[in-house]
Amino acid sequence: MDFSVVPANLQRMMRLLDVSPKLLAASIGMSERSLYRRFKDPGKFTLDELDKITRKYGISFDKL
């Protein structure tokens, strides 16, 4: 899976749903700092983290 587009897609989703980075990070059980690290290096996102995001915010993996 190519994770390079994940940060931009997540940031777009956050704007559309009015979700702050702090709230997104908390909703998947990580610190805000860790979330920003993953934005810089998207390959570090785990499938479990992405799964939590898709379930919490009702989006599909293909939208990430």
N, C-alpha and C positions, 0 to 999 in steps of 0.2 A: 504494500500500500504506500502510495506517495503522500507523505505527511506534510509536504511543503505548503500546501494550500490551507491546511487546518487553521493556523493562526488568523489569517484574513477572514476565513469563513466564520470562525468563532467570534471575532470582533464584530463582524456584520450582524450576527445573530444577537450579540449582546446589545448592540445599538437598537435593533428592531424590537427587542423584548424589554429594553430599559433595565438591563442587568449589569451591575457593576462588577469589575474584576474581583473585588473582595467577596461578593455574593457568589459568583461563579466558583471561585476557589473553594469557598466554604461548602458549597453544595456537593462538591466531589471529594471533600475531605483532604484538602491540601491548603498550604499557606498561599497568600497572594504572591509572595516572592517566588514560590515554586511555579505558580502559574505563569508568571512573567518569564521565568527561565525556559519553560516549555514553549512559550511563544517565540523565543529566540532560537530554540533548537527543538522543532516540533517532533522530531524522531523520538524524543524522550517521553512523549505522551504514551501511556499504556492503553491497551484496548479496553481495560476495565474503566479507566478514567473517561475515555470517549463514550463508552457504553452508559456510564452514569449521566453524562451530559445529555446524551440523546434521550434517555428515559425521563430525566428531570424536566427537560424543556420541550419534549415532544417533537423532536426532529429526527430525521433518519440519518444513518451513517453516510449515505451518498450526498447529503447536504453539507457534510463536514469536508 
